[in-house]
Amino acid sequence: MSESLLHPPVKRIRHIIFLKDVLILALTCFGGPQVHLVMFLERFVRKRRYLTEEELLELQALCQVLPGPTSTQTITALGFKLGGPNLAYVTLLVWSLPAVLIMTLAALGIYYLQENRISLSFMRFVEPMAVGFLAYGGYTIGKKVIQKNTHWFILITAAVIAYLYPSPYMTPIVIVLGGFVTSLEFRKHQKMDKKPIRIQWANFILWLGVLVFAAAVGAITHSLPIRLFENFYRNGSLVFGGGQVLNPMLYTEFVEFKHYLTRQEFLSGMALAQVIPGPVFSIASYVGALSMRSEGGLISQLWGSLASTAGIFLPGTFLIFFVYRFWNSLKKYRGIRASLEGVNAASVGLTAAAVIRMFIPTATDSTAVLTIIGTFLLLHYTKTPPYLIVLGGIFLGILFH
């Protein structure tokens, strides 16, 4: 039955049941968007019939071509479809909160160990595993999106630029240029019947307004929590391809450029994000909490986690609200469809550059190199879940401590 035909009390009960389903998934969805999609199909389509399988797949496809966390945008957009913006925001909170809490506690745990001079050597296998996860993620995406010589050119160019100039300000330039290059090939795409696009600009203005306001306030006040919010909001507005692309962007900005985290700390958090259920973008909570260590105290780190979490999840939410209303009309334009190829190719190039930069410091450590290769091969040739690989790495670290 259509949502608009339901009586208010029935709607409320339906929304509560939906949020309970979201919470169950937030506690049981291990893995990336592909695994999440299978569980979404089972619960939302086959069990509850909130929408058809075709509608869910189309929604997932839309979220994949927008910047931001794919699974989070998909489940948030479903909340929007069922109950409008209010239900969508509650859905976002319920879906992300368990993972955010776990990653924040992980950051506080790392800080506690450091303050008490307790060695993190039990993570020695986990750190190179994170490089293996990133390499495999880039390889998987690359197989899907790299199909032409133009794509290879963009990939290699993006990788070289990102490697030579590891600056967060280079990322949007590389992504936009990649999209521009393939947009010039729009004539190779099939023409589709187009209707005039009716755009409601409110959410776009909100997205852009928050970005500009946060950047201005951060520059004026030099407040670290506000700057963290702006940093993650900017990254969340540029990430095409999910966690595999977000991680190298965060590594470049917070490890190599700003030095808020050490390489060991970042890779440990990146691997831990593979162990927990829910959105992989929850690594932002971990990075944000550790970035606020210098401010002193538990409250400062919690503010850092909150600011970074809001920053990483809000832009994708605003953008899916904006585009969802007119996507069916927009995707019929050949230039739009063509530009997405370049965006994806550039994203793979950014990932490749990050893998190289992360690998080089381990090149002289044969154990780390073998761990990276072993992780990649396990992911490629077996169906071993990532969280089991990471837990195995922690066990080995403790065993050979």
Secondary structure, 3 states (H helix, E strand, C coil): CCHHHCCHHHHHHHHHHHHHHHHHHHHHCCCCHHHHHHHHHHHHHHHCCCCCHHHHHHHHHHHHCCCCCHHHHHHHHHHHHHHHHHHHHHHHHHHHHHHHHHHHHHHHHHHHHHHCCCCCHHHCCHHHHHHHHHHHHHHHHHHHHCCCHHHHHHHHHHHHHHHHCCCCCHHHHHHHHHHHHHHCCHHHCCCCCCCCCCCCCHHHHHHHHHHHHHHHHHHHHCCHHHHHHHHHHHHHCCCCCCHHHHHHHHHHHHHHHCCCCCHHHHHHHHHHHHHCCCCHHHHHHHHHHHHCHHHCCHHHHHHHHHHHHHHHHHHHHHHHHHHHCCHHHHCCCHHHHHHHHHHHHHHHHHHHHHHHHHHHHHCCCHHHHHHHHHHHHHHHHCCCCHHHHHHHHHHHHHHCC
